[in-house]
Amino acid sequence: MCAKQKAYFKKKLTEWKNEIIKSNNKSLYFNEIDHEISSADVIDQASSQTEKNVEMRTVNRQRKLLSKIEKAIKKIEDNTYGYCEETGEPIGIKRLLARPIASLSIEAQEKHEKNEKIFADI
């Protein structure tokens, strides 16, 4: 991968990371405001609690995504970005454009998912 491509992916990953952080901060801020508002209606309370649970799951997923983005940025810096963690083969540019945090080639990912499905069925 050339320097121009590395710079492109680093910029893309950094922007994505900043978007997630901004989104999480807004979500957490609005969650704190919502805690102050309570309803006497049990159905409204249940609905509000469900919404909060969904939001918190989303925030937790985004935190995991942030760590993957950080890992990808670190890989760019140490020149290991774009290589499959299992096979060491290059990950295609098209795959990286679609999923910049990809750490496995398509073949390795398919194998991983197939094994996951096999063990899930047992």
RAQUINOR-V398148 format. One record per pair of residues at least 24 apart in sequence whose C-alpha atoms are under 7 Angstrom apart, sorted by the first residue. I is the first residue (numbers start at 1). J is the second residue. D is the distance in Angstrom with one decimal. If there is no record, write none. Layout:
i: {I | I}
j: {J | J}
d: {D | D}
This chain:
i: {6 | 10 | 10 | 13 | 13 | 17 | 17 | 20 | 24 | 68 | 69 | 72}
j: {76 | 73 | 76 | 69 | 73 | 66 | 69 | 62 | 59 | 101 | 101 | 101}
d: {6.4 | 6.0 | 7.0 | 6.3 | 7.0 | 6.2 | 6.7 | 6.7 | 6.1 | 6.3 | 6.0 | 5.7}
